[in-house]
Amino acid sequence: MNSGLCGRLLAVCLVSTGIAIVTVAAPLRAADPMNARAVDTLILSLMTEYHVPGAALALINDGRVGLEKGYGFRDLDTRAPVTAGTLFNIGAISKSFTALGIAQLVDRHQVDLDTPVVKYVPELRLSDPRAAQSVTLRQLLSHTSGLPADDEWPRQVPPTREDIVREFATMPITAQPGTRFQYCSRCVVLAAYVLERITGQSWERYTRTQIFEPLGMTTAAFGPVGLEQASDRARPYRDEGEAGGISVPWARLQYLGPLAPAGGIDASIADMARYALLQLGDETASARRVVSAEMMAELHRPEIAVGAGWARPDLQSVHYALGWFTANYRGMPVLYHNGANPGFRAAIVLAPLAKAGVVILSNGQADGFAYATAPRLLEQLLR
């Protein structure tokens, strides 16, 4: 973020809605396709409609962050407002960070996307020995390994990554590897386990030193522990109608420790704006050090159609790449991913050709809020 976007905090309390707005960025430029007041009106309206306690938004236009704002409360008990530095869990958007880490290893010639994973994890066992000799990192990251989708795995997540890897031997192969999209979070954990083996360090340490730090994601953390330890963090809430927002216990998120490569990253909207700029082709020196342009293109290249169960009426030709969904939105290629864990929802949608994007983070459990917000704002940016 450049210094011009880091002006003084301005907190405005809207008594009529009970929602606090914390503004960090300067107002959108006159040439931009929308103004800050219109954005505020939309976000506040949708927060009220979906009973969202707090949210944070970043808008990127023409390769620059035009707006960063916090809305509502990160903690309903203390009425502490959301800021640009407030940590939210970003859920499955974390998968794109794991894919980026693997891409860095490819750049360094330490792994190959199309080499069987068993080369890197010789003890890996699958229920089908033939599949065990053929499943690749590309297939793990694109959810085409032949291993079943999330809803077919045991509900209880094992306590360690080693235990998750051992769990693979008990799961059926439900498709020929490389032929069918089956959204598999534990498969992304296995890819992260390869990264740990190759680098000799935890996925968390690697991600912090090789991705967070070069991008200036200074507040990003991992799992419920990262949230609990942060002074500026959003509490997760579920909506109980007339009872209002009910806090989700931190213990409810403990599974995000071992499953972090697939859903456990915590980040602020300022952090995620930097990450979005990287994905949109930021050409700063720090971005160039993170990953090559060739591997970034590989991450974004559609691998497989996702099928009718993942179709969306506002998108055409929905595919999965490596850590990202891809689609056409009103004729424009876009990348996107949503994130959902108890008490948190997140969405990121990017249009690389236009160098435009939207990131929305919230501490409510309403799926509709993120789904309604991101496409409508992107549509305005693309006008």
Secondary structure as the mmCIF struct_conf table of DSSP 4:
data_model
#
loop_
_struct_conf.conf_type_id
_struct_conf.id
_struct_conf.beg_label_comp_id
_struct_conf.beg_label_asym_id
_struct_conf.beg_label_seq_id
_struct_conf.end_label_comp_id
_struct_conf.end_label_asym_id
_struct_conf.end_label_seq_id
HELX_RH_3T_P HELX_RH_3T_P1 SER A 3 LEU A 5
STRN STRN1 LEU A 10 LEU A 14
TURN_TY1_P TURN_TY1_P1 VAL A 15 GLY A 18
STRN STRN2 ILE A 19 THR A 23
BEND BEND1 ALA A 25 ALA A 25
HELX_LH_PP_P HELX_LH_PP_P1 ALA A 26 ARG A 29
TURN_TY1_P TURN_TY1_P2 ALA A 30 ALA A 31
BEND BEND2 ASP A 32 MET A 34
HELX_RH_AL_P HELX_RH_AL_P1 ALA A 36 TYR A 50
TURN_TY1_P TURN_TY1_P3 HIS A 51 HIS A 51
BEND BEND3 PRO A 53 PRO A 53
STRN STRN3 GLY A 54 ASN A 61
TURN_TY1_P TURN_TY1_P4 ASP A 62 GLY A 63
STRN STRN4 ARG A 64 ASP A 75
TURN_TY1_P TURN_TY1_P5 LEU A 76 ARG A 79
STRN STRN5 ALA A 80 PRO A 81
HELX_LH_PP_P HELX_LH_PP_P2 VAL A 82 VAL A 82
TURN_TY1_P TURN_TY1_P6 ALA A 84 GLY A 85
STRN STRN6 LEU A 87 LEU A 87
STRN STRN7 PHE A 88 ASN A 89
HELX_RH_3T_P HELX_RH_3T_P2 GLY A 91 ILE A 93
HELX_RH_AL_P HELX_RH_AL_P2 SER A 94 ASP A 107
TURN_TY1_P TURN_TY1_P7 ARG A 108 HIS A 109
BEND BEND4 GLN A 110 GLN A 110
TURN_TY1_P TURN_TY1_P8 LEU A 113 ASP A 114
BEND BEND5 THR A 115 THR A 115
STRN STRN8 PRO A 116 PRO A 116
HELX_RH_3T_P HELX_RH_3T_P3 VAL A 117 LYS A 119
TURN_TY1_P TURN_TY1_P9 TYR A 120 TYR A 120
TURN_TY1_P TURN_TY1_P10 PRO A 122 GLU A 123
BEND BEND6 SER A 127 ASP A 128
HELX_RH_AL_P HELX_RH_AL_P3 PRO A 129 ALA A 132
TURN_TY1_P TURN_TY1_P11 GLN A 133 SER A 134
STRN STRN9 THR A 136 THR A 136
HELX_RH_AL_P HELX_RH_AL_P4 LEU A 137 LEU A 141
TURN_TY1_P TURN_TY1_P12 SER A 142 HIS A 143
BEND BEND7 SER A 145 GLY A 146
HELX_LH_PP_P HELX_LH_PP_P3 LEU A 147 ALA A 149
HELX_RH_3T_P HELX_RH_3T_P4 ASP A 150 GLU A 152
BEND BEND8 TRP A 153 TRP A 153
BEND BEND9 ARG A 155 GLN A 156
HELX_LH_PP_P HELX_LH_PP_P4 VAL A 157 PRO A 158
BEND BEND10 PRO A 159 THR A 160
HELX_RH_AL_P HELX_RH_AL_P5 ARG A 161 GLU A 167
HELX_RH_3T_P HELX_RH_3T_P5 PHE A 168 THR A 170
BEND BEND11 MET A 171 MET A 171
HELX_LH_PP_P HELX_LH_PP_P5 PRO A 172 ILE A 173
BEND BEND12 ALA A 175 ALA A 175
TURN_TY1_P TURN_TY1_P13 PRO A 177 GLY A 178
BEND BEND13 THR A 179 THR A 179
HELX_RH_AL_P HELX_RH_AL_P6 SER A 185 THR A 199
TURN_TY1_P TURN_TY1_P14 GLY A 200 GLY A 200
BEND BEND14 GLN A 201 GLN A 201
HELX_RH_AL_P HELX_RH_AL_P7 TRP A 203 THR A 207
HELX_RH_PI_P HELX_RH_PI_P1 ARG A 208 PHE A 212
HELX_RH_AL_P HELX_RH_AL_P8 GLU A 213 LEU A 215
TURN_TY1_P TURN_TY1_P15 GLY A 216 GLY A 216
TURN_TY1_P TURN_TY1_P16 THR A 218 THR A 219
STRN STRN10 ALA A 221 PHE A 222
HELX_RH_AL_P HELX_RH_AL_P9 GLY A 223 GLN A 229
BEND BEND15 SER A 231 ASP A 232
STRN STRN11 ARG A 233 ARG A 233
HELX_LH_PP_P HELX_LH_PP_P6 ALA A 234 PRO A 236
STRN STRN12 TYR A 237 ASP A 239
HELX_RH_3T_P HELX_RH_3T_P6 GLY A 241 ALA A 243
STRN STRN13 GLY A 245 SER A 247
HELX_LH_PP_P HELX_LH_PP_P7 VAL A 248 PRO A 249
HELX_RH_3T_P HELX_RH_3T_P7 TRP A 250 LEU A 256
TURN_TY1_P TURN_TY1_P17 GLY A 257 LEU A 259
HELX_RH_AL_P HELX_RH_AL_P10 ALA A 260 GLY A 263
STRN STRN14 ILE A 265 ALA A 267
HELX_RH_AL_P HELX_RH_AL_P11 ILE A 269 GLN A 279
TURN_TY1_P TURN_TY1_P18 LEU A 280 GLY A 281
BEND BEND16 THR A 284 THR A 284
HELX_RH_AL_P HELX_RH_AL_P12 ALA A 285 VAL A 290
HELX_RH_AL_P HELX_RH_AL_P13 ALA A 293 HIS A 300
BEND BEND17 ARG A 301 ARG A 301
STRN STRN15 ILE A 304 ALA A 305
HELX_RH_3T_P HELX_RH_3T_P8 ALA A 308 TRP A 310
TURN_TY1_P TURN_TY1_P19 PRO A 313 ASP A 314
STRN STRN16 GLN A 316 TYR A 320
BEND BEND18 LEU A 322 TRP A 324
STRN STRN17 PHE A 325 TYR A 329
TURN_TY1_P TURN_TY1_P20 ARG A 330 GLY A 331
STRN STRN18 MET A 332 ASN A 341
TURN_TY1_P TURN_TY1_P21 PRO A 342 GLY A 343
STRN STRN19 PHE A 344 ALA A 351
TURN_TY1_P TURN_TY1_P22 PRO A 352 LYS A 355
STRN STRN20 ALA A 356 SER A 362
BEND BEND19 ASN A 363 GLY A 364
HELX_RH_AL_P HELX_RH_AL_P14 ASP A 367 LEU A 381
TURN_TY1_P TURN_TY1_P23 LEU A 382 LEU A 382
#
